[in-house]
Amino acid sequence: MTERVWRPGRPVDLRATLGALVRGPYDPVQGFDGNVFWTAARTPQGPGTLALDGTPDAITARAWGSGADWLLDRVPALLGAGDDWSGLDLSRDPGLRAVAHRYRGLRLCRTERVMDALVPAILEQRVTHAEARRAWVGLVRRYGEPAPGPRAGLFVPPAPEALLAVPTWTWHRLGVDLARSRAVRAVATVATRLRECVSLPGDAARARLRAVPGVGEWTAAETTVRALGDPDALSVGDFHLAHLVVHYFTGRARGTDEEMAALLAPWAGQRARIVSLIAHSGVRPPRFGPRFAANDIRAV
């Protein structure tokens, strides 16, 4: 085990900054245990586990495995050290300004782990959260590997070659349809090229991701906002997000992607930051009508 302490010189809110990485309460790759954030990764140096805790002003990072140093080197970026909000003008919206003050430790995280963000995003395409999370848990536990260190039940995500080896019938048993399984295979085939996205600007990284069959605008944005801390990533095609943004600004219960884009236009280049503030505002649109129905293909 290797340990380092990072003193960021500003408050850090672990839960607000890293919460978006966690795919539900049973995510086998990362999550919170009390105030400690745990994550496992397949780094260029090998598998590693990272645990983060401490105070808002001093973060203690502990790591295990051959990937320990790689993970520790990236703790500042993971916690938003490169996410500069100084140019974010909130003067037009006192509500957002109040949220930013309340969550002074909120930043966009940057994992630099493209595949770890991309594969679960593909599994979330056009299905309920419950279906996607069940598929992710099953995939990781079957094709990943136990993470190094003391955290029981933590797994390193599957390597690209392991994803390519998943047979069709296993995808079916996991509840993953043909379109999504093909998309996972497509990104696994070009994983090396996709990892290079960490050195690209957000728009170029999203364009490279969208060049892969099965990866659209929504999936690309969901990936770059986590892996790159992309400040302008906007998940177009997510009707929940469109409803949330439109409701926040207008009070209407429902909205469209076009309306969302127009409302966020004053913050072009920083839209992901505004969306993050809205998500932490506590404002939610009313829920009514039939919910998106699960379509469990495992029984087919």
C-alpha positions in Angstrom: 0.0 0.0 0.0 1.2 3.5 -0.9 -0.2 6.6 0.7 -0.1 10.3 -0.2 -1.8 13.4 1.1 -3.0 16.1 -1.3 -3.6 19.6 -0.1 -5.6 21.3 -2.9 -5.7 24.8 -1.5 -9.4 24.9 -1.9 -12.3 22.9 -0.5 -12.9 19.5 -2.1 -16.3 17.8 -1.8 -15.6 14.1 -2.6 -19.2 13.0 -2.8 -20.4 15.9 -5.0 -17.4 15.6 -7.3 -17.1 11.8 -7.6 -20.8 10.7 -7.1 -21.5 10.8 -10.9 -18.9 8.0 -11.4 -20.9 5.5 -9.3 -23.3 3.3 -11.3 -25.8 2.6 -8.5 -25.4 1.1 -5.0 -24.0 -2.2 -6.2 -21.4 -0.9 -8.6 -18.5 -3.4 -8.3 -15.9 -0.9 -9.7 -16.4 2.1 -7.5 -18.5 3.6 -4.7 -18.6 5.1 -1.2 -18.1 3.2 2.0 -19.1 5.8 4.5 -17.0 8.8 3.7 -14.3 6.8 1.8 -14.4 6.6 -2.0 -13.1 3.4 -3.5 -12.3 2.8 -7.1 -10.5 0.1 -9.1 -8.9 0.5 -12.5 -6.9 -1.2 -15.2 -4.1 1.3 -15.6 -1.3 1.2 -18.2 0.9 -0.2 -15.3 -1.6 -2.8 -14.4 -4.6 -3.2 -12.0 -4.9 -0.8 -9.1 -7.2 0.2 -6.3 -7.6 3.7 -4.9 -9.2 4.9 -1.7 -9.8 8.6 -0.9 -10.9 10.2 2.3 -10.0 13.1 4.6 -11.2 16.7 5.1 -12.2 19.2 2.4 -8.7 20.7 2.7 -6.5 17.6 2.9 -7.3 14.4 1.0 -5.6 11.2 2.0 -5.1 8.8 -1.0 -4.1 5.2 -0.5 -3.5 2.8 -3.4 -2.7 -0.9 -3.9 -1.5 -3.0 -6.8 0.8 -2.4 -9.8 -1.3 0.6 -10.9 -1.0 2.3 -7.5 1.4 5.1 -8.6 -0.5 5.8 -11.8 -3.7 6.3 -9.7 -2.0 8.4 -7.1 -0.4 10.6 -9.7 -3.9 11.5 -11.0 -5.6 12.2 -7.7 -5.5 16.0 -8.2 -7.0 15.7 -11.7 -9.6 13.1 -10.5 -10.8 15.7 -7.9 -11.0 18.6 -10.4 -7.6 20.3 -9.9 -7.7 21.2 -13.6 -11.3 22.3 -13.6 -11.2 26.1 -13.5 -14.5 27.7 -12.7 -13.1 31.2 -12.3 -14.6 32.2 -15.7 -18.0 30.8 -15.0 -20.4 33.8 -14.9 -23.4 33.0 -12.7 -24.6 36.6 -12.4 -27.6 36.0 -14.6 -29.0 33.3 -12.2 -28.9 33.9 -8.5 -30.1 30.4 -7.8 -27.1 28.8 -9.5 -24.8 31.2 -7.8 -26.3 30.0 -4.5 -25.8 26.4 -5.4 -22.1 27.1 -6.4 -21.6 28.8 -3.0 -23.2 25.9 -1.1 -21.1 23.3 -3.1 -17.8 25.2 -3.1 -16.0 21.9 -3.2 -17.8 20.7 -6.4 -15.7 20.2 -9.5 -15.9 18.1 -12.7 -13.8 15.0 -12.1 -11.3 13.6 -14.7 -10.5 9.9 -14.4 -8.5 9.5 -17.7 -10.1 6.1 -18.0 -12.0 6.3 -21.2 -13.1 2.6 -21.5 -14.3 2.6 -17.8 -16.7 5.4 -18.6 -17.6 4.4 -22.1 -18.6 0.7 -21.6 -21.2 1.4 -18.9 -22.5 4.4 -20.9 -23.2 2.0 -23.8 -25.0 -0.4 -21.5 -27.2 2.5 -20.5 -28.4 3.3 -24.0 -32.2 3.2 -24.3 -32.9 1.1 -21.2 -33.8 1.8 -17.6 -31.1 2.5 -15.0 -32.0 -0.8 -13.3 -31.4 -2.8 -16.5 -28.1 -1.1 -17.3 -26.8 -1.5 -13.7 -27.7 -5.1 -13.6 -25.8 -5.7 -16.9 -22.8 -3.7 -15.7 -22.6 -5.6 -12.4 -22.9 -9.0 -14.2 -20.4 -8.1 -16.8 -17.7 -6.9 -14.4 -18.1 -9.7 -11.9 -17.8 -12.3 -14.6 -15.2 -10.8 -16.9 -13.3 -8.4 -14.6 -11.0 -9.5 -11.8 -10.9 -8.9 -8.0 -9.2 -5.6 -7.3 -5.9 -5.5 -5.3 -6.1 -4.3 -1.7 -8.4 -4.9 1.3 -11.8 -3.9 -0.2 -13.9 -7.1 -0.6 -16.2 -7.1 -3.6 -14.3 -4.5 -5.6 -13.5 -5.5 -9.2 -11.2 -4.2 -11.9 -13.3 -3.7 -15.1 -12.8 -6.2 -17.9 -9.9 -5.6 -20.3 -10.8 -5.0 -24.0 -9.8 -8.5 -24.9 -12.1 -9.9 -22.3 -15.0 -7.9 -23.7 -14.3 -9.2 -27.2 -14.4 -12.7 -25.8 -18.0 -12.4 -24.3 -20.2 -14.8 -26.3 -23.6 -13.7 -27.7 -25.5 -15.9 -25.3 -23.8 -14.3 -22.3 -24.8 -10.8 -23.5 -28.3 -12.2 -23.8 -28.3 -13.5 -20.2 -27.0 -10.1 -19.1 -30.0 -8.5 -20.7 -27.9 -6.7 -23.3 -29.4 -6.5 -26.8 -27.5 -7.0 -30.0 -27.1 -3.3 -30.7 -25.4 -2.6 -27.4 -23.2 -5.7 -27.4 -22.0 -4.8 -30.9 -21.2 -1.3 -29.7 -19.2 -2.7 -26.8 -17.3 -5.0 -29.2 -16.7 -2.1 -31.5 -15.1 0.1 -28.8 -13.1 -2.8 -27.4 -11.6 -3.3 -30.9 -10.3 0.2 -31.0 -9.6 0.7 -27.3 -6.1 1.9 -27.8 -7.2 4.7 -30.1 -10.0 5.7 -27.8 -7.6 5.9 -24.8 -5.8 8.6 -26.7 -8.9 10.8 -26.2 -7.4 11.9 -22.9 -4.9 14.1 -24.8 -7.6 15.7 -27.0 -9.9 18.7 -26.4 -13.4 17.7 -25.4 -15.0 18.4 -28.9 -12.3 16.4 -30.7 -12.6 13.5 -28.2 -16.3 13.4 -28.6 -15.9 13.3 -32.4 -13.4 10.4 -32.2 -15.8 8.5 -30.0 -18.8 9.2 -32.3 -16.8 7.7 -35.2 -17.2 4.3 -33.6 -20.4 2.5 -34.7 -22.9 2.5 -31.8 -21.5 5.5 -30.1 -23.7 8.6 -30.5 -23.8 12.1 -29.1 -25.2 11.1 -25.7 -22.8 8.2 -25.1 -19.8 10.4 -26.2 -20.8 13.2 -23.8 -21.4 10.8 -20.9 -17.9 9.4 -21.5 -15.9 12.7 -21.9 -17.5 14.4 -18.9 -16.2 11.6 -16.6 -13.0 10.6 -18.3 -11.8 14.1 -19.4 -13.7 16.4 -17.1 -15.1 17.9 -20.4 -16.7 21.2 -19.3 -18.9 21.5 -22.4 -20.2 17.9 -22.6 -24.0 17.9 -23.0 -25.9 14.6 -23.0 -28.3 15.4 -25.8 -30.8 12.6 -26.2 -31.4 12.1 -22.5 -35.0 13.2 -22.0 -34.6 13.2 -18.2 -31.9 15.8 -18.5 -33.8 17.9 -21.0 -36.8 17.9 -18.6 -34.6 18.8 -15.6 -32.8 21.7 -17.4 -36.0 23.2 -18.9 -37.9 22.8 -15.6 -35.1 24.6 -13.7 -35.1 27.6 -15.9 -38.7 27.9 -16.9 -40.8 25.9 -14.4 -42.3 23.8 -17.1 -42.5 20.1 -16.4 -41.2 18.9 -19.8 -38.7 20.1 -22.3 -36.9 19.1 -25.4 -33.2 18.9 -26.4 -33.5 22.0 -28.5 -35.0 24.0 -25.6 -32.3 22.7 -23.3 -29.5 23.7 -25.7 -31.1 27.2 -26.1 -31.3 27.7 -22.4 -27.7 26.7 -21.9 -26.3 28.7 -24.8 -25.2 31.6 -22.6 -22.8 29.2 -21.0 -21.3 27.7 -24.2 -18.1 26.0 -23.4 -19.2 25.4 -19.8 -22.5 23.6 -20.1 -21.4 20.6 -18.1 -20.7 22.8 -15.2 -24.1 24.4 -15.3 -25.8 21.0 -15.6 -23.8 19.8 -12.6 -25.0 22.8 -10.5 -28.6 22.2 -11.6 -28.3 18.5 -10.6 -27.2 19.6 -7.1 -29.8 22.3 -6.8 -32.5 20.0 -5.5 -34.9 21.2 -8.2 -36.7 18.3 -9.9 -39.5 18.3 -12.5 -42.8 16.7 -11.4 -43.1 13.1 -12.3 -46.4 11.9 -13.9 -47.5 9.5 -16.6 -46.1 6.1 -17.5 -42.4 5.6 -16.7 -40.0 4.2 -19.3 -40.8 0.4 -19.2 -38.1 -2.1 -18.8 -37.7 -4.6 -21.7 -36.1 -7.7 -20.2 -34.7 -9.6 -23.2 -33.3 -12.4 -21.0 -36.6 -14.3 -21.2 -36.8 -14.1 -25.0 
